[in-house]
Amino acid sequence: MSKNAKIAAGGVAAGLVLLIWLPWWAALLVILGVPAAAYLALDPSQRSRLRRVSRKELGR
């Protein structure tokens, strides 16, 4: 199992646990808010580097 697959599986598991313990709207807020906050915490140069790598992986 690759590193990205392990991260994705952990995210799915965490999302399911949140859906059980929290109301659906609070779980959705956490699931969408944490990655958005992490992205906004990056420097502008890091954001552009992340976008460039993402585009390259998509084959653009």
PyMOL commands that place a pseudoatom at each C-alpha (Angstrom):
pseudoatom trace, name=CA, resn=MET, resi=1, chain=A, elem=C, hetatm=0, pos=[0.000, 0.000, 0.000]
pseudoatom trace, name=CA, resn=SER, resi=2, chain=A, elem=C, hetatm=0, pos=[1.460, 3.348, -1.014]
pseudoatom trace, name=CA, resn=LYS, resi=3, chain=A, elem=C, hetatm=0, pos=[1.868, 6.280, 1.342]
pseudoatom trace, name=CA, resn=ASN, resi=4, chain=A, elem=C, hetatm=0, pos=[-0.939, 8.238, -0.343]
pseudoatom trace, name=CA, resn=ALA, resi=5, chain=A, elem=C, hetatm=0, pos=[-3.279, 5.257, -0.122]
pseudoatom trace, name=CA, resn=LYS, resi=6, chain=A, elem=C, hetatm=0, pos=[-2.596, 4.957, 3.611]
pseudoatom trace, name=CA, resn=ILE, resi=7, chain=A, elem=C, hetatm=0, pos=[-3.334, 8.650, 4.100]
pseudoatom trace, name=CA, resn=ALA, resi=8, chain=A, elem=C, hetatm=0, pos=[-6.560, 8.353, 2.112]
pseudoatom trace, name=CA, resn=ALA, resi=9, chain=A, elem=C, hetatm=0, pos=[-7.655, 5.283, 4.084]
pseudoatom trace, name=CA, resn=GLY, resi=10, chain=A, elem=C, hetatm=0, pos=[-6.944, 7.107, 7.360]
pseudoatom trace, name=CA, resn=GLY, resi=11, chain=A, elem=C, hetatm=0, pos=[-8.954, 10.093, 6.181]
pseudoatom trace, name=CA, resn=VAL, resi=12, chain=A, elem=C, hetatm=0, pos=[-11.923, 7.910, 5.283]
pseudoatom trace, name=CA, resn=ALA, resi=13, chain=A, elem=C, hetatm=0, pos=[-11.755, 6.164, 8.653]
pseudoatom trace, name=CA, resn=ALA, resi=14, chain=A, elem=C, hetatm=0, pos=[-11.566, 9.495, 10.493]
pseudoatom trace, name=CA, resn=GLY, resi=15, chain=A, elem=C, hetatm=0, pos=[-14.511, 10.787, 8.478]
pseudoatom trace, name=CA, resn=LEU, resi=16, chain=A, elem=C, hetatm=0, pos=[-16.627, 7.769, 9.368]
pseudoatom trace, name=CA, resn=VAL, resi=17, chain=A, elem=C, hetatm=0, pos=[-15.804, 8.142, 13.062]
pseudoatom trace, name=CA, resn=LEU, resi=18, chain=A, elem=C, hetatm=0, pos=[-16.736, 11.832, 12.923]
pseudoatom trace, name=CA, resn=LEU, resi=19, chain=A, elem=C, hetatm=0, pos=[-20.041, 11.004, 11.235]
pseudoatom trace, name=CA, resn=ILE, resi=20, chain=A, elem=C, hetatm=0, pos=[-20.877, 8.602, 14.058]
pseudoatom trace, name=CA, resn=TRP, resi=21, chain=A, elem=C, hetatm=0, pos=[-19.933, 10.959, 16.924]
pseudoatom trace, name=CA, resn=LEU, resi=22, chain=A, elem=C, hetatm=0, pos=[-20.989, 14.339, 15.511]
pseudoatom trace, name=CA, resn=PRO, resi=23, chain=A, elem=C, hetatm=0, pos=[-24.050, 15.604, 13.656]
pseudoatom trace, name=CA, resn=TRP, resi=24, chain=A, elem=C, hetatm=0, pos=[-23.577, 15.326, 9.889]
pseudoatom trace, name=CA, resn=TRP, resi=25, chain=A, elem=C, hetatm=0, pos=[-23.156, 19.075, 9.385]
pseudoatom trace, name=CA, resn=ALA, resi=26, chain=A, elem=C, hetatm=0, pos=[-20.411, 19.322, 12.037]
pseudoatom trace, name=CA, resn=ALA, resi=27, chain=A, elem=C, hetatm=0, pos=[-18.575, 16.323, 10.569]
pseudoatom trace, name=CA, resn=LEU, resi=28, chain=A, elem=C, hetatm=0, pos=[-18.799, 17.856, 7.099]
pseudoatom trace, name=CA, resn=LEU, resi=29, chain=A, elem=C, hetatm=0, pos=[-17.454, 21.144, 8.430]
pseudoatom trace, name=CA, resn=VAL, resi=30, chain=A, elem=C, hetatm=0, pos=[-14.439, 19.376, 9.982]
pseudoatom trace, name=CA, resn=ILE, resi=31, chain=A, elem=C, hetatm=0, pos=[-13.804, 17.193, 6.923]
pseudoatom trace, name=CA, resn=LEU, resi=32, chain=A, elem=C, hetatm=0, pos=[-13.805, 20.196, 4.572]
pseudoatom trace, name=CA, resn=GLY, resi=33, chain=A, elem=C, hetatm=0, pos=[-12.361, 22.757, 6.971]
pseudoatom trace, name=CA, resn=VAL, resi=34, chain=A, elem=C, hetatm=0, pos=[-9.154, 21.011, 8.010]
pseudoatom trace, name=CA, resn=PRO, resi=35, chain=A, elem=C, hetatm=0, pos=[-7.690, 20.657, 4.474]
pseudoatom trace, name=CA, resn=ALA, resi=36, chain=A, elem=C, hetatm=0, pos=[-8.790, 24.210, 3.607]
pseudoatom trace, name=CA, resn=ALA, resi=37, chain=A, elem=C, hetatm=0, pos=[-7.128, 25.612, 6.736]
pseudoatom trace, name=CA, resn=ALA, resi=38, chain=A, elem=C, hetatm=0, pos=[-3.954, 23.639, 6.010]
pseudoatom trace, name=CA, resn=TYR, resi=39, chain=A, elem=C, hetatm=0, pos=[-3.854, 25.012, 2.450]
pseudoatom trace, name=CA, resn=LEU, resi=40, chain=A, elem=C, hetatm=0, pos=[-4.370, 28.577, 3.638]
pseudoatom trace, name=CA, resn=ALA, resi=41, chain=A, elem=C, hetatm=0, pos=[-1.581, 28.152, 6.193]
pseudoatom trace, name=CA, resn=LEU, resi=42, chain=A, elem=C, hetatm=0, pos=[0.966, 27.619, 3.404]
pseudoatom trace, name=CA, resn=ASP, resi=43, chain=A, elem=C, hetatm=0, pos=[3.170, 30.420, 2.083]
pseudoatom trace, name=CA, resn=PRO, resi=44, chain=A, elem=C, hetatm=0, pos=[2.285, 31.713, -1.401]
pseudoatom trace, name=CA, resn=SER, resi=45, chain=A, elem=C, hetatm=0, pos=[5.395, 30.016, -2.828]
pseudoatom trace, name=CA, resn=GLN, resi=46, chain=A, elem=C, hetatm=0, pos=[4.389, 26.706, -1.253]
pseudoatom trace, name=CA, resn=ARG, resi=47, chain=A, elem=C, hetatm=0, pos=[0.866, 27.030, -2.665]
pseudoatom trace, name=CA, resn=SER, resi=48, chain=A, elem=C, hetatm=0, pos=[2.176, 27.635, -6.184]
pseudoatom trace, name=CA, resn=ARG, resi=49, chain=A, elem=C, hetatm=0, pos=[4.548, 24.679, -5.834]
pseudoatom trace, name=CA, resn=LEU, resi=50, chain=A, elem=C, hetatm=0, pos=[1.663, 22.478, -4.669]
pseudoatom trace, name=CA, resn=ARG, resi=51, chain=A, elem=C, hetatm=0, pos=[-0.493, 23.558, -7.620]
pseudoatom trace, name=CA, resn=ARG, resi=52, chain=A, elem=C, hetatm=0, pos=[2.380, 22.938, -10.039]
pseudoatom trace, name=CA, resn=VAL, resi=53, chain=A, elem=C, hetatm=0, pos=[2.979, 19.420, -8.690]
pseudoatom trace, name=CA, resn=SER, resi=54, chain=A, elem=C, hetatm=0, pos=[-0.766, 18.650, -8.760]
pseudoatom trace, name=CA, resn=ARG, resi=55, chain=A, elem=C, hetatm=0, pos=[-1.004, 19.716, -12.403]
pseudoatom trace, name=CA, resn=LYS, resi=56, chain=A, elem=C, hetatm=0, pos=[2.032, 17.654, -13.336]
pseudoatom trace, name=CA, resn=GLU, resi=57, chain=A, elem=C, hetatm=0, pos=[0.506, 14.550, -11.714]
pseudoatom trace, name=CA, resn=LEU, resi=58, chain=A, elem=C, hetatm=0, pos=[-2.698, 15.114, -13.672]
pseudoatom trace, name=CA, resn=GLY, resi=59, chain=A, elem=C, hetatm=0, pos=[-0.702, 15.047, -16.916]
pseudoatom trace, name=CA, resn=ARG, resi=60, chain=A, elem=C, hetatm=0, pos=[-1.230, 18.660, -17.944]
for i in range(1, 60): cmd.bond("trace and resi %d" % i, "trace and resi %d" % (i + 1))
show_as sticks, trace
zoom trace
